[in-house]
């Protein structure tokens, strides 16, 4: 990992609909432009992600997607509507941010939900993307949502039973997430906090084999961040992320000519390897690296592959 540098420029971008998106830039102002697309949806940016990039060679842009992090209004506030918070609103925000910063083309890096969003952007604006690096590939198909919120429960039956109890009669992961989306609009603050805690307990259970019980990546977030995350996640997943089923794979040919490196852990319980494999087959010129001992949260080996890919792309731009 490279040394971290504090941002030298920050701002709030008015993207319409009463939404303002926080952004920041670090590294070399004359370096190769790169955009970090965070996961969740609703997790907010992670400053540590700057360390994947050589600060002498990259101009690194981080931003908080609508409703989370420092973006306003914040989804933890029940008065904040989510009707203008969809995949395609976020894609448009990314393009507005590129134009605002005067960037012609940029490298995209992200993982998990971030990979879904950056793929949607890249397939919409392939001429604006120079390279792509993804760790933990997802495309947020309804089949993937069903796996994460129902199918993987066969490995965690006790925890899944508690999670699914909030959605009696639900038959699919989409129906379960829809029930949580409705419950997160409950007028009682304590109820919303309990619903968010139940959601996070399930997410942490799926990742428990990776953390060895040492931490709860979802449940240990600050209260406001946790509420925003669950509210936004349930909103997106109950709508299938507003993507036609399999569309990102069907349109992957639009990425032809964009070099891509996909890094995925074979032990990823939240997003099984099959999706990364399908994307690599559908995307001409992409490279899939399978890390045998890694899961959804990655590992030192995953981080090493990501850093090497980004270093190589920076060297190629020199």
N, C-alpha and C positions, 0 to 999 in steps of 0.2 A: 504494500500500500504506500502511496505517496504522502508527503507531509500535507497537512491541511492548512489552507489559507482562508482567512476571513474574507467575506465579500467586500469588494471595493465599490459596489453599486447596488442599490436596492430600490424598490418602488412598488406602487400599487397601481395595477392596470385596470381601468374601467372597461369592462367587457360587455356592458349593457345589462339589461334586466335587473338593475340595481345591484349587480355583483362587481366586486373589486378583487382582483387576483394578485396575491403577493408574489414578487419575483426577486431574485438576487443573482449577481454575477461575481464569480471569483476567478482566480488564475491570471492568465496573461491577456490583457485587453486586445492584443494583436494575435492571439493564438487561434487554434482551430476551434470553431464553435461546436459546442455539444450541449444537448438538453437532457436533463435527468427527469424521467417520468416516474413519479412515485406510485406505490401500490395502494392497496386498500380494497375498493376505492374509499377515500376519506382518511387515509393514514397521515397525510401531510408529508412534507419533504423531510429527509433525514440529512442533517449537515455532514455526517460522516461519509456520505456518498461522494463528496468532493474528493475523497482520498483515493478513489479509483483512477483519477485523472492526474497526469503530470502537470503541475501548475505552471511550469515554464512553457508548455506547449499547447495547453488547452485554455479556451475561454469557456468556463463552465456555467451553465444557466440552470438554476433550480427554481421551482415554483410550487405553490400550494394550489391544488385543484379547488374548484368551487366548494365553499362550505366548510373547509378544514384548514388547519394550521393557522396562518395569519390572514388568510383570505376572509373577506366579509361579504354579507353577514354570515355568522357561524351557525352550522347546522345543529349545534348543541342547544341552541335557543329554539324552543318549539314554535315560536312565531316566524321562524325562517322557513319560507316555502321552498320546496324542492322541485317545483314544476319546471324550473329553468336549469335544472342540474341533471343533465343526461350525457351520454357518451358524445353525442354530436355537438352539444354545447362546449364540452371540453376540447374536442378537436378544433373547433373554431377559436377557442381561447388560445390554444397553442399557436395557431397561425397568426392571430393578432399579436401575440408576444414576439414572434419572429419578426414581423413587420416593425413593431415598436422598437426593437433592438437593432434594426438595420442589418439583419443577418440574411444572406442569400440562401445558404444551405447549411444544415447542421447535422451532426451525428446524433443519433437517439440512443439513450441507454435507459433500461428499466427492467423490472421483473414482476412476476405475479400479475396483479391487475394492471400494473404499469406496462407490461408487454402487450396486453390487449389494447390499451389506449394508444400506445405508440404505433402498433400495427394498423389500427384504424386510421391514424393520422397519415402514416406513410403510404397507405394504399389510396388515400384521398389526395395527397400531395407528394407523389414520388419524386417529382423534380426538385423538391425542397430538402431531400434527405440524402446525405452523403454516404453514411454507413449506419449499421444498426448492431448493437450488442445487447443481448437479452440473457438474464439469469433467471431460471424458473419460468418456463414458457406457459402462458395460458391464452386462450382465445375466448373465454367466457361463453362457450356454447351452453345451451340449456342442459345438455348431457353432462358437462363439466360441473355446472351448478348442482345438478342432481347427485353427482358423485360426492361432492364436498359436504352437502347438507343432508344426505340420506345414505348413499351407497357405502361410504367409508365407515358408517356406523356399525357395520358387521365386525369391524376390528375394535370398536369401542362401544359395545352394546349398552352398558350401564349409563355412560355419559350421554349417548345419543337418546336414550329413553327420556332422560331429564330434559334435554334440549327440545325434543319433539313434543313433549308434554304441553308446550305452549301452543301447539298447532294440532289439536285433536282432529283426527280424520284426514289429515293431509296425506297425500299419496306420492308427492314428488318434492324434490328439493325446492322447486319454484314455489310450490304452495306453502311450504314451511317458511321460506323467506318472506312471502307475502303476508303471512300471519304476523311475523315479527315486524314487518313494515307498518302494519296497522297498529300493533301494540305500542310501537315507538311514538305514535301520535297521541297516546293516552294523556288526558289532562292532568293526571297526578304525577308529580315529579318523582316521587318515590317509586311508583310503578315503572316509570321509564328507566330509572336506574337499575331496578331489578331485572327488567327485560334485557338491558344492555349487559348486565353481569352474566346472565344465562347464555347469551350469544357468545360472549368472550370466553366463558368456561368451555364451551364446545370447541371453539377455534383453538384454544390452548390444548385441549385433549388431543386433537388431530396432530398437533406439533409436539406432543409430550415425548415421543421417542427421540426427538432431536435435542430437546432442552435438558433431558435427564431429570426433569422436575426442578431444575435450578431456578427457573424464571417463568413468568407467564407473559409472553410477548403482547398479548391482547389485554388480559385482565389487569396488568400492572400500569396501564396508561393513566395519566391524570383524568379525573372525572369528565371534564368537558371534552377532551380529546376522545375518550371512550364513547361518550354519547354521540358525538358527531360521526365517528367511525361506524358504529352499529347502525345508526339511522341512514347514513348514506349507503352502506353496504346492502342493507335490506331493501332499500329503494331501488338500487341498481339490479340486484340479482332477482328480485321479484318481477322485473320487467325484461329479463334476459339481456340486460345492458342495451336494449333498443337495437339489437343486432339480429338480422336474419340468421337462422341457425346455420352455422358453418361458413358464413360469408367471408370471414377473414382468411380461411383456408382456400375457398374457391377463388378468391381474388388475389392470392399470393403471387400469381404470375406478374402482377403489376409491380412487384418488387425486383423483378429481373434487372440486373445491372447495378443494384445496390448491394455491396458486400455486407454479409451478415454473419455473426457468430452467435450461436445458441449454446448456452451452458446449462445443463440440467442434471439434477441428482437422480440417480436410479431409485433411491429410497424415498422419493417425494410422495407422501401420502395425500397431501392436499391437492396437488396437481400432477397426476401420474405422467410418466415419460411419454406415453403414447401421443399426446398432443404435440410435444416438441418433435417427435419423429415424423408425424404427419406434416407439420409445417416445413421441416427440412426437405421433405420429398416434394412439396408443392412450390418451394421457393428456389428458383434456379440460382445457383452460385452461393447458397448459404452453407455454413459448416456447423454440424452438431457435435458438441463435445459432451459425452456422458461421464459424469463423475460417480464412480461406483459406490462410495461411502457417504454421499451427501443426500440431504432431503430438501425440503422447501426453503429452509432458512439458509441453505448454502453451507460452506465450510471454507477452511483455509485453501483447499485445492480449488474450489469454485472461484474464490476471490482472486487466486493466482491466475486462473485462465482469463478472467475478466480483465485484470490489469494488463496482462500480456496482449490481449486483443486490442485494448485501447492504446497501449504504447505503440503497437504495430501500425494502427491506423494513423496515429500522430506522426510517426516516422514517414509514412507514405505521403503525408501532406507537406512534409518539409521541402 
